[in-house]
Amino acid sequence: HVRTSMMEAGIFSGVGVEIFFTCLVAFAFYATLLDRRSPPLGGLIVGLAQTAVVLFGFRLTGGAANPARWLGTVVWEMTLTQTTNPLADHTVYWVGPIVGALLGGFLYVFVMQPPEEDGRPERR
């Protein structure tokens, strides 16, 4: 029972970390790429946010913040003969990024985004 409860705590904390990191990247995406009022360097800001997530989160969860990034490494690990079960922690990398992206979008659109003003030129 001790091993099971430790593994569950690890999965829950891993999901929480992935939610937080993906929320940051999604928030940067909404704030810089989707908002017409933002300066035209959105790709740089989102890239820096993803870089920060990978640098700070690598020691905690692998810093994926993206299920596809996790899946690529798991496919590689499955080709190795010494790997026990690379799919054991898949919940962290599916639930965390999906919930984090939804939360980041919700926070920006409904909480942080100021109302649009009439008469401002559109950014193209």
N, CA, C and O atoms as a GROMACS GRO file, in nm:
protein
  496
    1HIS      N    1   0.080  -0.120   0.000
    1HIS     CA    2   0.000   0.000   0.000
    1HIS      C    3   0.085   0.126   0.000
    1HIS      O    4   0.044   0.229  -0.055
    2VAL      N    5   0.201   0.121   0.060
    2VAL     CA    6   0.286   0.239   0.066
    2VAL      C    7   0.332   0.278  -0.073
    2VAL      O    8   0.329   0.396  -0.108
    3ARG      N    9   0.375   0.180  -0.153
    3ARG     CA   10   0.421   0.210  -0.289
    3ARG      C   11   0.308   0.267  -0.374
    3ARG      O   12   0.332   0.360  -0.452
    4THR      N   13   0.187   0.215  -0.361
    4THR     CA   14   0.073   0.264  -0.437
    4THR      C   15   0.042   0.408  -0.401
    4THR      O   16   0.019   0.491  -0.490
    5SER      N   17   0.040   0.441  -0.273
    5SER     CA   18   0.008   0.579  -0.233
    5SER      C   19   0.118   0.675  -0.276
    5SER      O   20   0.088   0.790  -0.311
    6MET      N   21   0.245   0.632  -0.273
    6MET     CA   22   0.353   0.719  -0.320
    6MET      C   23   0.343   0.742  -0.470
    6MET      O   24   0.366   0.853  -0.517
    7MET      N   25   0.308   0.638  -0.544
    7MET     CA   26   0.295   0.653  -0.688
    7MET      C   27   0.178   0.744  -0.723
    7MET      O   28   0.188   0.825  -0.815
    8GLU      N   29   0.066   0.732  -0.651
    8GLU     CA   30  -0.048   0.818  -0.675
    8GLU      C   31  -0.014   0.963  -0.644
    8GLU      O   32  -0.053   1.053  -0.717
    9ALA      N   33   0.059   0.986  -0.535
    9ALA     CA   34   0.100   1.123  -0.501
    9ALA      C   35   0.192   1.178  -0.609
    9ALA      O   36   0.183   1.296  -0.643
   10GLY      N   37   0.279   1.094  -0.662
   10GLY     CA   38   0.367   1.139  -0.770
   10GLY      C   39   0.291   1.172  -0.896
   10GLY      O   40   0.323   1.270  -0.964
   11ILE      N   41   0.190   1.093  -0.927
   11ILE     CA   42   0.110   1.120  -1.047
   11ILE      C   43   0.028   1.246  -1.028
   11ILE      O   44   0.021   1.329  -1.119
   12PHE      N   45  -0.032   1.263  -0.911
   12PHE     CA   46  -0.112   1.384  -0.887
   12PHE      C   47  -0.026   1.509  -0.888
   12PHE      O   48  -0.066   1.610  -0.946
   13SER      N   49   0.090   1.504  -0.827
   13SER     CA   50   0.176   1.623  -0.829
   13SER      C   51   0.230   1.646  -0.970
   13SER      O   52   0.247   1.760  -1.012
   14GLY      N   53   0.258   1.539  -1.043
   14GLY     CA   54   0.303   1.553  -1.182
   14GLY      C   55   0.197   1.617  -1.269
   14GLY      O   56   0.227   1.703  -1.352
   15VAL      N   57   0.072   1.575  -1.252
   15VAL     CA   58  -0.038   1.636  -1.327
   15VAL      C   59  -0.049   1.783  -1.292
   15VAL      O   60  -0.070   1.867  -1.380
   16GLY      N   61  -0.035   1.816  -1.164
   16GLY     CA   62  -0.042   1.957  -1.123
   16GLY      C   63   0.068   2.042  -1.183
   16GLY      O   64   0.044   2.154  -1.228
   17VAL      N   65   0.189   1.988  -1.186
   17VAL     CA   66   0.301   2.061  -1.246
   17VAL      C   67   0.279   2.080  -1.395
   17VAL      O   68   0.302   2.190  -1.447
   18GLU      N   69   0.234   1.977  -1.464
   18GLU     CA   70   0.208   1.987  -1.607
   18GLU      C   71   0.093   2.083  -1.636
   18GLU      O   72   0.096   2.155  -1.736
   19ILE      N   73  -0.009   2.085  -1.551
   19ILE     CA   74  -0.117   2.182  -1.567
   19ILE      C   75  -0.062   2.323  -1.557
   19ILE      O   76  -0.094   2.408  -1.640
   20PHE      N   77   0.018   2.349  -1.456
   20PHE     CA   78   0.075   2.482  -1.436
   20PHE      C   79   0.161   2.525  -1.555
   20PHE      O   80   0.146   2.636  -1.606
   21PHE      N   81   0.251   2.437  -1.598
   21PHE     CA   82   0.342   2.472  -1.707
   21PHE      C   83   0.266   2.494  -1.839
   21PHE      O   84   0.294   2.589  -1.911
   22THR      N   85   0.172   2.406  -1.869
   22THR     CA   86   0.096   2.422  -1.993
   22THR      C   87   0.008   2.545  -1.987
   22THR      O   88  -0.014   2.610  -2.089
   23CYS      N   89  -0.043   2.577  -1.870
   23CYS     CA   90  -0.122   2.699  -1.853
   23CYS      C   91  -0.038   2.822  -1.887
   23CYS      O   92  -0.087   2.915  -1.951
   24LEU      N   93   0.087   2.823  -1.844
   24LEU     CA   94   0.175   2.937  -1.876
   24LEU      C   95   0.196   2.951  -2.027
   24LEU      O   96   0.191   3.062  -2.080
   25VAL      N   97   0.221   2.840  -2.094
   25VAL     CA   98   0.245   2.844  -2.239
   25VAL      C   99   0.118   2.885  -2.313
   25VAL      O  100   0.123   2.966  -2.406
   26ALA      N  101   0.004   2.830  -2.273
   26ALA     CA  102  -0.123   2.866  -2.337
   26ALA      C  103  -0.157   3.013  -2.313
   26ALA      O  104  -0.207   3.081  -2.402
   27PHE      N  105  -0.130   3.060  -2.193
   27PHE     CA  106  -0.155   3.202  -2.162
   27PHE      C  107  -0.069   3.291  -2.251
   27PHE      O  108  -0.117   3.391  -2.304
   28ALA      N  109   0.059   3.256  -2.266
   28ALA     CA  110   0.147   3.333  -2.354
   28ALA      C  111   0.097   3.329  -2.498
   28ALA      O  112   0.104   3.429  -2.570
   29PHE      N  113   0.048   3.214  -2.540
   29PHE     CA  114  -0.006   3.199  -2.675
   29PHE      C  115  -0.125   3.292  -2.697
   29PHE      O  116  -0.130   3.366  -2.796
   30TYR      N  117  -0.220   3.289  -2.606
   30TYR     CA  118  -0.336   3.375  -2.619
   30TYR      C  119  -0.298   3.523  -2.612
   30TYR      O  120  -0.350   3.604  -2.689
   31ALA      N  121  -0.209   3.558  -2.522
   31ALA     CA  122  -0.175   3.699  -2.502
   31ALA      C  123  -0.094   3.757  -2.616
   31ALA      O  124  -0.105   3.877  -2.644
   32THR      N  125  -0.014   3.677  -2.684
   32THR     CA  126   0.075   3.733  -2.786
   32THR      C  127   0.040   3.697  -2.929
   32THR      O  128   0.069   3.775  -3.020
   33LEU      N  129  -0.019   3.583  -2.951
   33LEU     CA  130  -0.050   3.543  -3.089
   33LEU      C  131  -0.196   3.565  -3.128
   33LEU      O  132  -0.223   3.593  -3.245
   34LEU      N  133  -0.288   3.553  -3.036
   34LEU     CA  134  -0.429   3.564  -3.070
   34LEU      C  135  -0.489   3.702  -3.044
   34LEU      O  136  -0.589   3.738  -3.106
   35ASP      N  137  -0.431   3.777  -2.954
   35ASP     CA  138  -0.482   3.910  -2.924
   35ASP      C  139  -0.428   4.009  -3.026
   35ASP      O  140  -0.307   4.024  -3.041
   36ARG      N  141  -0.518   4.077  -3.097
   36ARG     CA  142  -0.475   4.171  -3.202
   36ARG      C  143  -0.398   4.290  -3.147
   36ARG      O  144  -0.324   4.356  -3.220
   37ARG      N  145  -0.415   4.320  -3.021
   37ARG     CA  146  -0.350   4.438  -2.962
   37ARG      C  147  -0.208   4.413  -2.916
   37ARG      O  148  -0.141   4.506  -2.870
   38SER      N  149  -0.162   4.292  -2.927
   38SER     CA  150  -0.027   4.261  -2.878
   38SER      C  151   0.078   4.302  -2.980
   38SER      O  152   0.049   4.313  -3.099
   39PRO      N  153   0.201   4.326  -2.934
   39PRO     CA  154   0.308   4.360  -3.027
   39PRO      C  155   0.338   4.241  -3.119
   39PRO      O  156   0.311   4.127  -3.081
   40PRO      N  157   0.392   4.266  -3.237
   40PRO     CA  158   0.411   4.157  -3.334
   40PRO      C  159   0.533   4.069  -3.309
   40PRO      O  160   0.605   4.038  -3.403
   41LEU      N  161   0.558   4.030  -3.187
   41LEU     CA  162   0.666   3.936  -3.160
   41LEU      C  163   0.615   3.820  -3.077
   41LEU      O  164   0.683   3.772  -2.986
   42GLY      N  165   0.496   3.776  -3.110
   42GLY     CA  166   0.430   3.671  -3.035
   42GLY      C  167   0.501   3.538  -3.038
   42GLY      O  168   0.510   3.471  -2.935
   43GLY      N  169   0.553   3.498  -3.153
   43GLY     CA  170   0.622   3.371  -3.161
   43GLY      C  171   0.742   3.365  -3.069
   43GLY      O  172   0.772   3.260  -3.013
   44LEU      N  173   0.811   3.474  -3.054
   44LEU     CA  174   0.927   3.480  -2.965
   44LEU      C  175   0.885   3.460  -2.819
   44LEU      O  176   0.950   3.385  -2.745
   45ILE      N  177   0.778   3.524  -2.780
   45ILE     CA  178   0.731   3.514  -2.641
   45ILE      C  179   0.684   3.373  -2.610
   45ILE      O  180   0.716   3.319  -2.504
   46VAL      N  181   0.610   3.312  -2.700
   46VAL     CA  182   0.563   3.175  -2.678
   46VAL      C  183   0.682   3.079  -2.675
   46VAL      O  184   0.685   2.988  -2.593
   47GLY      N  185   0.779   3.100  -2.762
   47GLY     CA  186   0.899   3.016  -2.761
   47GLY      C  187   0.978   3.030  -2.632
   47GLY      O  188   1.029   2.931  -2.578
   48LEU      N  189   0.989   3.152  -2.581
   48LEU     CA  190   1.057   3.173  -2.453
   48LEU      C  191   0.980   3.108  -2.338
   48LEU      O  192   1.040   3.054  -2.245
   49ALA      N  193   0.848   3.114  -2.343
   49ALA     CA  194   0.767   3.049  -2.239
   49ALA      C  195   0.788   2.898  -2.243
   49ALA      O  196   0.803   2.835  -2.138
   50GLN      N  197   0.789   2.840  -2.362
   50GLN     CA  198   0.811   2.695  -2.373
   50GLN      C  199   0.952   2.658  -2.328
   50GLN      O  200   0.972   2.555  -2.264
   51THR      N  201   1.049   2.741  -2.361
   51THR     CA  202   1.186   2.716  -2.317
   51THR      C  203   1.196   2.719  -2.164
   51THR      O  204   1.260   2.633  -2.104
   52ALA      N  205   1.131   2.816  -2.102
   52ALA     CA  206   1.132   2.825  -1.956
   52ALA      C  207   1.064   2.703  -1.894
   52ALA      O  208   1.112   2.651  -1.792
   53VAL      N  209   0.955   2.658  -1.953
   53VAL     CA  210   0.885   2.540  -1.902
   53VAL      C  211   0.976   2.418  -1.909
   53VAL      O  212   0.982   2.340  -1.814
   54VAL      N  213   1.045   2.400  -2.020
   54VAL     CA  214   1.133   2.284  -2.034
   54VAL      C  215   1.251   2.294  -1.937
   54VAL      O  216   1.288   2.195  -1.874
   55LEU      N  217   1.309   2.411  -1.923
   55LEU     CA  218   1.424   2.427  -1.834
   55LEU      C  219   1.387   2.406  -1.688
   55LEU      O  220   1.460   2.340  -1.614
   56PHE      N  221   1.276   2.462  -1.645
   56PHE     CA  222   1.237   2.450  -1.504
   56PHE      C  223   1.166   2.319  -1.474
   56PHE      O  224   1.176   2.268  -1.362
   57GLY      N  225   1.097   2.265  -1.570
   57GLY     CA  226   1.019   2.145  -1.544
   57GLY      C  227   1.089   2.015  -1.575
   57GLY      O  228   1.036   1.908  -1.543
   58PHE      N  229   1.206   2.020  -1.637
   58PHE     CA  230   1.272   1.897  -1.677
   58PHE      C  231   1.302   1.807  -1.558
   58PHE      O  232   1.281   1.686  -1.565
   59ARG      N  233   1.349   1.864  -1.450
   59ARG     CA  234   1.383   1.782  -1.332
   59ARG      C  235   1.258   1.730  -1.261
   59ARG      O  236   1.265   1.629  -1.190
   60LEU      N  237   1.143   1.796  -1.280
   60LEU     CA  238   1.021   1.756  -1.209
   60LEU      C  239   0.942   1.651  -1.287
   60LEU      O  240   0.910   1.544  -1.234
   61THR      N  241   0.910   1.681  -1.411
   61THR     CA  242   0.825   1.591  -1.490
   61THR      C  243   0.880   1.563  -1.628
   61THR      O  244   0.815   1.493  -1.706
   62GLY      N  245   0.993   1.613  -1.660
   62GLY     CA  246   1.044   1.602  -1.796
   62GLY      C  247   1.012   1.727  -1.876
   62GLY      O  248   1.058   1.743  -1.989
   63GLY      N  249   0.932   1.816  -1.818
   63GLY     CA  250   0.901   1.945  -1.880
   63GLY      C  251   0.833   1.933  -2.015
   63GLY      O  252   0.862   2.013  -2.105
   64ALA      N  253   0.744   1.839  -2.031
   64ALA     CA  254   0.684   1.816  -2.161
   64ALA      C  255   0.588   1.929  -2.199
   64ALA      O  256   0.609   1.996  -2.300
   65ALA      N  257   0.484   1.950  -2.122
   65ALA     CA  258   0.379   2.048  -2.152
   65ALA      C  259   0.320   2.025  -2.290
   65ALA      O  260   0.262   2.116  -2.349
   66ASN      N  261   0.334   1.903  -2.341
   66ASN     CA  262   0.285   1.869  -2.474
   66ASN      C  263   0.283   1.717  -2.485
   66ASN      O  264   0.387   1.653  -2.476
   67PRO      N  265   0.165   1.658  -2.504
   67PRO     CA  266   0.160   1.512  -2.511
   67PRO      C  267   0.243   1.454  -2.626
   67PRO      O  268   0.298   1.345  -2.612
   68ALA      N  269   0.254   1.524  -2.736
   68ALA     CA  270   0.332   1.472  -2.850
   68ALA      C  271   0.480   1.465  -2.816
   68ALA      O  272   0.549   1.372  -2.858
   69ARG      N  273   0.530   1.562  -2.741
   69ARG     CA  274   0.671   1.561  -2.701
   69ARG      C  275   0.699   1.442  -2.610
   69ARG      O  276   0.805   1.380  -2.620
   70TRP      N  277   0.607   1.410  -2.522
   70TRP     CA  278   0.622   1.295  -2.434
   70TRP      C  279   0.612   1.165  -2.512
   70TRP      O  280   0.690   1.072  -2.489
   71LEU      N  281   0.516   1.158  -2.605
   71LEU     CA  282   0.493   1.033  -2.678
   71LEU      C  283   0.613   0.993  -2.763
   71LEU      O  284   0.642   0.874  -2.777
   72GLY      N  285   0.682   1.090  -2.820
   72GLY     CA  286   0.800   1.059  -2.900
   72GLY      C  287   0.908   0.989  -2.819
   72GLY      O  288   0.970   0.894  -2.866
   73THR      N  289   0.931   1.036  -2.699
   73THR     CA  290   1.032   0.971  -2.615
   73THR      C  291   0.987   0.834  -2.568
   73THR      O  292   1.069   0.744  -2.552
   74VAL      N  293   0.857   0.817  -2.544
   74VAL     CA  294   0.807   0.687  -2.501
   74VAL      C  295   0.820   0.584  -2.613
   74VAL      O  296   0.856   0.469  -2.588
   75VAL      N  297   0.792   0.625  -2.735
   75VAL     CA  298   0.808   0.532  -2.848
   75VAL      C  299   0.953   0.488  -2.856
   75VAL      O  300   0.981   0.370  -2.880
   76TRP      N  301   1.045   0.580  -2.838
   76TRP     CA  302   1.188   0.545  -2.838
   76TRP      C  303   1.222   0.450  -2.723
   76TRP      O  304   1.292   0.352  -2.742
   77GLU      N  305   1.172   0.481  -2.603
   77GLU     CA  306   1.200   0.396  -2.487
   77GLU      C  307   1.144   0.256  -2.504
   77GLU      O  308   1.200   0.160  -2.450
   78MET      N  309   1.034   0.242  -2.576
   78MET     CA  310   0.974   0.110  -2.596
   78MET      C  311   1.060   0.023  -2.687
   78MET      O  312   1.046  -0.100  -2.686
   79THR      N  313   1.150   0.084  -2.765
   79THR     CA  314   1.240   0.004  -2.849
   79THR      C  315   1.358  -0.050  -2.770
   79THR      O  316   1.427  -0.141  -2.816
   80LEU      N  317   1.384   0.005  -2.653
   80LEU     CA  318   1.494  -0.041  -2.570
   80LEU      C  319   1.451  -0.164  -2.491
   80LEU      O  320   1.336  -0.174  -2.450
   81THR      N  321   1.541  -0.255  -2.470
   81THR     CA  322   1.505  -0.378  -2.401
   81THR      C  323   1.507  -0.363  -2.249
   81THR      O  324   1.444  -0.444  -2.181
   82GLN      N  325   1.577  -0.265  -2.194
   82GLN     CA  326   1.590  -0.252  -2.049
   82GLN      C  327   1.476  -0.173  -1.985
   82GLN      O  328   1.466  -0.170  -1.862
   83THR      N  329   1.392  -0.108  -2.063
   83THR     CA  330   1.286  -0.025  -2.008
   83THR      C  331   1.174  -0.113  -1.954
   83THR      O  332   1.128  -0.204  -2.022
   84THR      N  333   1.131  -0.085  -1.831
   84THR     CA  334   1.027  -0.167  -1.769
   84THR      C  335   0.888  -0.133  -1.823
   84THR      O  336   0.824  -0.218  -1.885
   85ASN      N  337   0.841  -0.012  -1.800
   85ASN     CA  338   0.709   0.027  -1.846
   85ASN      C  339   0.706   0.177  -1.872
   85ASN      O  340   0.674   0.254  -1.781
   86PRO      N  341   0.740   0.222  -1.992
   86PRO     CA  342   0.743   0.366  -2.018
   86PRO      C  343   0.605   0.431  -2.020
   86PRO      O  344   0.596   0.553  -2.012
   87LEU      N  345   0.499   0.352  -2.029
   87LEU     CA  346   0.364   0.409  -2.032
   87LEU      C  347   0.301   0.420  -1.893
   87LEU      O  348   0.184   0.454  -1.881
   88ALA      N  349   0.377   0.392  -1.789
   88ALA     CA  350   0.322   0.390  -1.653
   88ALA      C  351   0.272   0.527  -1.608
   88ALA      O  352   0.178   0.535  -1.528
   89ASP      N  353   0.331   0.634  -1.657
   89ASP     CA  354   0.293   0.768  -1.612
   89ASP      C  355   0.222   0.849  -1.720
   89ASP      O  356   0.229   0.972  -1.721
   90HIS      N  357   0.154   0.781  -1.811
   90HIS     CA  358   0.092   0.851  -1.923
   90HIS      C  359  -0.016   0.949  -1.880
   90HIS      O  360  -0.042   1.046  -1.952
   91THR      N  361  -0.079   0.927  -1.767
   91THR     CA  362  -0.184   1.018  -1.719
   91THR      C  363  -0.130   1.159  -1.701
   91THR      O  364  -0.198   1.257  -1.732
   92VAL      N  365  -0.010   1.171  -1.650
   92VAL     CA  366   0.052   1.302  -1.626
   92VAL      C  367   0.060   1.382  -1.756
   92VAL      O  368   0.034   1.502  -1.756
   93TYR      N  369   0.094   1.317  -1.864
   93TYR     CA  370   0.122   1.388  -1.988
   93TYR      C  371   0.001   1.401  -2.080
   93TYR      O  372   0.012   1.465  -2.184
   94TRP      N  373  -0.111   1.343  -2.044
   94TRP     CA  374  -0.234   1.365  -2.120
   94TRP      C  375  -0.327   1.459  -2.044
   94TRP      O  376  -0.376   1.556  -2.101
   95VAL      N  377  -0.350   1.432  -1.918
   95VAL     CA  378  -0.443   1.514  -1.840
   95VAL      C  379  -0.383   1.652  -1.813
   95VAL      O  380  -0.452   1.753  -1.830
   96GLY      N  381  -0.257   1.657  -1.772
   96GLY     CA  382  -0.194   1.785  -1.739
   96GLY      C  383  -0.195   1.886  -1.852
   96GLY      O  384  -0.246   1.997  -1.833
   97PRO      N  385  -0.143   1.853  -1.970
   97PRO     CA  386  -0.143   1.950  -2.080
   97PRO      C  387  -0.282   1.988  -2.130
   97PRO      O  388  -0.305   2.103  -2.166
   98ILE      N  389  -0.374   1.893  -2.134
   98ILE     CA  390  -0.509   1.926  -2.183
   98ILE      C  391  -0.579   2.022  -2.087
   98ILE      O  392  -0.634   2.123  -2.129
   99VAL      N  393  -0.577   1.989  -1.959
   99VAL     CA  394  -0.641   2.076  -1.860
   99VAL      C  395  -0.567   2.210  -1.851
   99VAL      O  396  -0.630   2.314  -1.839
  100GLY      N  397  -0.434   2.207  -1.857
  100GLY     CA  398  -0.356   2.331  -1.850
  100GLY      C  399  -0.383   2.424  -1.968
  100GLY      O  400  -0.392   2.546  -1.949
  101ALA      N  401  -0.396   2.369  -2.088
  101ALA     CA  402  -0.426   2.453  -2.205
  101ALA      C  403  -0.565   2.514  -2.194
  101ALA      O  404  -0.584   2.632  -2.225
  102LEU      N  405  -0.661   2.435  -2.149
  102LEU     CA  406  -0.796   2.489  -2.130
  102LEU      C  407  -0.798   2.597  -2.022
  102LEU      O  408  -0.864   2.700  -2.038
  103LEU      N  409  -0.726   2.575  -1.914
  103LEU     CA  410  -0.720   2.673  -1.805
  103LEU      C  411  -0.650   2.801  -1.850
  103LEU      O  412  -0.696   2.910  -1.819
  104GLY      N  413  -0.540   2.789  -1.923
  104GLY     CA  414  -0.469   2.907  -1.972
  104GLY      C  415  -0.554   2.990  -2.065
  104GLY      O  416  -0.557   3.113  -2.055
  105GLY      N  417  -0.625   2.925  -2.157
  105GLY     CA  418  -0.714   2.997  -2.247
  105GLY      C  419  -0.829   3.063  -2.172
  105GLY      O  420  -0.864   3.178  -2.200
  106PHE      N  421  -0.888   2.991  -2.077
  106PHE     CA  422  -0.996   3.047  -1.998
  106PHE      C  423  -0.950   3.168  -1.918
  106PHE      O  424  -1.017   3.271  -1.916
  107LEU      N  425  -0.834   3.156  -1.853
  107LEU     CA  426  -0.783   3.268  -1.773
  107LEU      C  427  -0.760   3.392  -1.858
  107LEU      O  428  -0.791   3.503  -1.815
  108TYR      N  429  -0.704   3.374  -1.977
  108TYR     CA  430  -0.678   3.492  -2.059
  108TYR      C  431  -0.806   3.552  -2.114
  108TYR      O  432  -0.826   3.673  -2.106
  109VAL      N  433  -0.891   3.469  -2.169
  109VAL     CA  434  -1.011   3.521  -2.236
  109VAL      C  435  -1.111   3.579  -2.137
  109VAL      O  436  -1.168   3.685  -2.163
  110PHE      N  437  -1.135   3.512  -2.026
  110PHE     CA  438  -1.241   3.554  -1.936
  110PHE      C  439  -1.195   3.634  -1.815
  110PHE      O  440  -1.276   3.700  -1.750
  111VAL      N  441  -1.067   3.630  -1.781
  111VAL     CA  442  -1.020   3.700  -1.662
  111VAL      C  443  -0.927   3.816  -1.697
  111VAL      O  444  -0.947   3.927  -1.649
  112MET      N  445  -0.825   3.791  -1.780
  112MET     CA  446  -0.721   3.891  -1.802
  112MET      C  447  -0.742   3.981  -1.923
  112MET      O  448  -0.698   4.096  -1.922
  113GLN      N  449  -0.809   3.933  -2.026
  113GLN     CA  450  -0.820   4.010  -2.149
  113GLN      C  451  -0.908   4.133  -2.126
  113GLN      O  452  -1.023   4.121  -2.085
  114PRO      N  453  -0.853   4.250  -2.154
  114PRO     CA  454  -0.934   4.371  -2.140
  114PRO      C  455  -1.038   4.377  -2.253
  114PRO      O  456  -1.016   4.320  -2.360
  115PRO      N  457  -1.148   4.445  -2.229
  115PRO     CA  458  -1.247   4.456  -2.336
  115PRO      C  459  -1.190   4.534  -2.455
  115PRO      O  460  -1.110   4.627  -2.437
  116GLU      N  461  -1.231   4.496  -2.574
  116GLU     CA  462  -1.182   4.565  -2.694
  116GLU      C  463  -1.244   4.703  -2.704
  116GLU      O  464  -1.362   4.723  -2.672
  117GLU      N  465  -1.163   4.796  -2.749
  117GLU     CA  466  -1.211   4.932  -2.767
  117GLU      C  467  -1.247   4.953  -2.913
  117GLU      O  468  -1.180   4.900  -3.002
  118ASP      N  469  -1.351   5.030  -2.938
  118ASP     CA  470  -1.389   5.062  -3.075
  118ASP      C  471  -1.296   5.167  -3.131
  118ASP      O  472  -1.246   5.253  -3.058
  119GLY      N  473  -1.272   5.162  -3.260
  119GLY     CA  474  -1.192   5.264  -3.326
  119GLY      C  475  -1.046   5.233  -3.335
  119GLY      O  476  -0.973   5.308  -3.400
  120ARG      N  477  -0.997   5.127  -3.273
  120ARG     CA  478  -0.855   5.092  -3.283
  120ARG      C  479  -0.831   5.013  -3.411
  120ARG      O  480  -0.913   4.928  -3.447
  121PRO      N  481  -0.723   5.040  -3.478
  121PRO     CA  482  -0.695   4.964  -3.601
  121PRO      C  483  -0.664   4.819  -3.570
  121PRO      O  484  -0.606   4.786  -3.467
  122GLU      N  485  -0.704   4.731  -3.662
  122GLU     CA  486  -0.676   4.589  -3.645
  122GLU      C  487  -0.533   4.558  -3.680
  122GLU      O  488  -0.477   4.618  -3.772
  123ARG      N  489  -0.473   4.467  -3.609
  123ARG     CA  490  -0.338   4.419  -3.640
  123ARG      C  491  -0.350   4.305  -3.740
  123ARG      O  492  -0.434   4.217  -3.724
  124ARG      N  493  -0.267   4.306  -3.840
  124ARG     CA  494  -0.273   4.200  -3.942
  124ARG      C  495  -0.162   4.104  -3.927
  124ARG      O  496  -0.152   4.009  -4.004
   0.00000   0.00000   0.00000
